[in-house]
Amino acid sequence: MEEEKKRAKPNIPHATSMYPVTDLKYYMDGYLKENCDEVPKFLKKAWDCVIIVSGSGKVRIGKSTLAMQIAYYEAYILNEIKKKSGEVPKDNPVPFGIDNVAFDPDELMKVAGRLPRNSVIVYDEGRAGLDSARAMENINKSMQDFFQECGQYGHIIIIVLPDFFKLQETIAVPRSLFLINVYTDHNYNRGFFSFFSEHKKELLYIFGKKQFGSTAKYLSVKDNFHGKFTNYFPISEEDYGEKKRAAIKKKKKNRLELSWRNQRDYLFYILKYKFEVTEEDIAKELKRFPDVKLARETVLRAITAVKKRLEAESWGDYS
């Protein structure tokens, strides 16, 4: 309890002081800085540290900008600690750039395995299209797999997504240190955030889930403090935008291929149950085409998957 009070200043109406931070000298809210200063201490206890940055259920609200500022600051702190201990040279640059950013769970897994221990990684799912229950289910499952496989690396992971409440409870509550929710003022100006400590975040998840509408959800529990942030982006926005566009393009391609596969599987099902064509005959006919290699077992798995979905009346993407 005492540790949480130290990490999160309670009942602060608004933090008015901002301070220049890191070698880049961008400005950061004072209370936010104090809480970020505590994060590296958890790494010493062989934990991975998770921070969540949400956007009140909205996109293009500034959450990626704030997440990148926090990420660069954490990387700067860790670099300074290593300089003092002699682990890295005194002129070692801050180890944070576009290679520390991932836009899908598979890439996150690769980045976590490639980077040295105690690195800072931003996983940015801050995009439209997460309204699909199936899409969010896949992301939550991928995140669970990631933490099971990569938790031992001891990284600081900053998850960026539109809506905190779409995360699975095991990630949103016990896995993360704190939540920062970004919002606009009444005139739709960006640059504002609310901070929820580990305990407050848990209460927010419990009580917010019972509310209707984004505003009601995020106001269901009083924040520890709220403040402002600037629009400074600590790495190349051009590189960031290019990588994000490539990730979106890849996602669209994957969705198209998945749609084609679904259609194929439905046709297999129709051939078997409407026209009484066996799996063996389907696979045999397909062998007439040199660029198609499908074994009987593959055809059977496809038909079985469709049958299960028909029985469960569950539709959408599946793998």
N, C-alpha and C positions, 0 to 999 in steps of 0.2 A: 504494500500500500504506500509506504513512504517513497519507494522507488518510483511509483507512478506519479505521485505528487511532484516529484523532482522533474520528471520527464515532461509533464503537461501542466502548464500554469492554469489553475482553475479560475473560472468566473472572471476572466479578463474581457471587458466589453469590446475593446478594439486595440490592437497593437499599433501604435502610431509611429514607432521608431523603426527605421530601416537602415541597414548597415552595408557598406561595400564588402563583398566577400570574394575569396579566391584570388588568383593572379589576374583574373579578368575584371575584377572590381565591379561586378554587377551588384545591385542592391537586393537584400533579402530581409524579410520581416524578422525582427529581433527574437520574438518568442519561437518562431519557426526554426530559426538558426539554433537556438538553445536545444530544441528537441532533436534536431538533426545531429548535433554534436554528440548526443548520447548513443546514436546507432552503432558506431564502430565498437563500442564496449561489448555489445552482444556477440560480435564476431569472435572476440577473445574467448567466449564460452563455447566455441565450436558450434554455434547456431548459424543457420542462414537467416537473413533478416528480410522481411517483406513489408513494403510500404504500398498502400493503395491510394491512387489518385483518381477520383471520379469526377463527373461533370454534371451532376444534378439531372442525369438522364438525358443530357443533350450532347451534341457534337459541335465542334468548332467554337468551343467556349474558353479555350486557353489551358486546358488541363495538361496537354503535351508540353507546352512551354514551361509551366511550373514544374512538371516532373523532370524535365531535362535540367532545369536549374538546380533542383535538389540532387539529382544524380551526379552532376558535375561537382557540386559542393562536397558530397560524400566521397567521391573519388579524390578530390583535392585533400580532404582531411586524411584519408588513408595513405596518400602519397607522402604527406608531411610526416606522419607517424613513422613510415618506412625510412624516410630520409634521416630522421633523428636516431633511429636504431642502426643505421648503416646498411640496411637491406638494399637500398637503391642509391645511386649517386645523388649528390646535392643538387645537380641540375636536371634531375629526372623530370620529364614533362608529366603533366597530369594524365594518367592512363584512362582517358575517356574520350570516345569519339563515335563515329557512325557504326563502327564494328561492335559497339556495346549495345546496339539497339536491335530489337527483334520485333517482327510484326505478326508472327504466327507461332504456335506452340512448337512445331517441328524445328523452326529456326532458333527458338529460344533454347531448346535442348542442345543444339549444335554450338551455339554461342557460349553457353555455360560450360560445356566440355572443353572448348578451345581456349577460353581465357584463363589466366592464372588464378589461383585461389584468392578469395577476398576481393573479387572485382565487383564493379557496379554495373548492373544490366537493367535497361528499360524495356519492358515488354508492353508494347503499345497496341492495344485492341480498341483504341479510341476511334471507332468508325460506326457508321450507320450499318444496319443489317444484323445487329445483335438482338433484334426484337424477336427473331425466330427462336422458339423454345428449343428446337433441335440444334440450331447453331450454338446457342449458349450451353446446351448440354454437352456438346462435343468439346467446347473450349474448357469447361469445368473438368471434364474427364482428362483432357490433355494436361491441364495444370496439375491435377492429382498425380498423374504419371510422372510429370516433371519433378515434383517435389520428392517423390519416392526414389527417383533415380539420381537426382542432382542435388539433393539437400546437403550432401556431405561436402560439397565444394565450398561452402561457407561464403556465398556471394550475398550482396545486397541486391534484391530484386524489387524493382518499382513497377507495379502493375498499373497500367493506365487504361481505363475503360469508361464509357458513358455513365453506367449505372452500377453503383456499389451493390444494390440489392439483387442484381442478376447473378452475382457470384454465389457459389455453393458455400454453405455455412462453414464447413471445415477450412476453407481458404479465407473467407471474409472475417471470421472471428478468431479462432485460436492461432492461425498461421501468421497473421499480420501484426505488426507493432502498432501502427496507427493509420488512420484514414484522413486524407485531405480532400475535401469536396470543394470543387471550383464552381463559382456561380457569377452571374452578372448583377449589376444594380438595377434599379427600377427603370433606368434609361438604356438598359441593355449594354452598358459599358463593361468590358471584361476587366479582369485583374483582381478578383476578390476570392477569398477562400475561407473555409471553416475547418478547424482542426479538431479531430476526435481521438482521444487517447485510447489505449487498449480497452479499458473498461467502458468508456463512453461509446466506443465503436460497437461493442457487444450489445449495449442497451439500444443503440440506434438500430441495429440489425433486427433485434427482437420486436421493438415497438414500431419501427418504421414499416416493417413488413405488413403490419395490420392496417396501415393507412392507404388511402386512395389518392393518387396524384403525386408527382415528384416533389412538389413544394411541401406538402403535408408530411411526406416520408422523411425528408431531410430536416424538417423542423420539429420532429416528434421528440427529439432529445436535444437539450441545450449543449452547444459545443463547448470545448475548453477555452478556446479563444478563436477570433477570426481576424483576418488581416488582408493586406494587399500584396500584389506582386507585379513586377514590371513585365514588359513584353520582350525582354532580352532573351535571345536564343543562344546558348553557349557553344554550340557546334554549327557547322555549315548547314543553313536551312536548305540550300540547294541539294546537298548530299542527302539530307533527311527526306526531302520531298521526292527525290529520285528513287530512293530505296523504298519509300512507302508506295509510290506508284507501281513499282515493279512487283511489290508484294500483292497489291490489289489485282494487278493483271494476272499474276500467277493464281490467285484465288479464283478469279473468274474462269480461268482455263480449267482449273480443277473441278469447279462446279459443273462446267459444261461436260467434261469427261464423265463426271459422276452421273449426270443426267442421262448421258448416252448409255452408261452401264446399267442404270435402272431400267431404261426402256428395253434393253437387251434381255434383262432378267425377266421382265414381265412377258416378253414374247416367248421365252423359254417355257414359262409357266402355262401360257395359253396353248402352246404346241403340245405340252404333255397332257393337260387336263381337258382341253376342248377337242384336240385332233388326235389324242392318244399316241403321240410320238414319244418314244422312250428317250432317256438321257443318252443311251448308247448311240441311237440313230441320229440324234441332234449333233453329238460330238463327231460322229462319222461323216455327216454331211458337211460340217464346217471344215473338215480336213481337206476338202476339195479346194479351199482357198489357201494359198501358200503363206499369206501373211497373218492367218488366224491360227492360233495354237491354243485350243481349249480341250482339256481332258474331260472325260465323263464326270469325274469328281467335281470339277469346277461347275459344270452344268447343274449337277445335283445340288451343290451348295446354293447356287443362284435360285433354283426353284424352291428349295426349302426355306430360304430367307423370305421370298415373296409370300409363301404359304403362311409363315409365322406372322407376317405383317397383316395379312388378310384376317387371320384369326384374332389378332390383337387390335385390328382397326387402327394401326399406327402407320402414318405416312410421312414422307419427307426424305431427307438424305439419310442414307444408312451405309454402313461399311461392314 
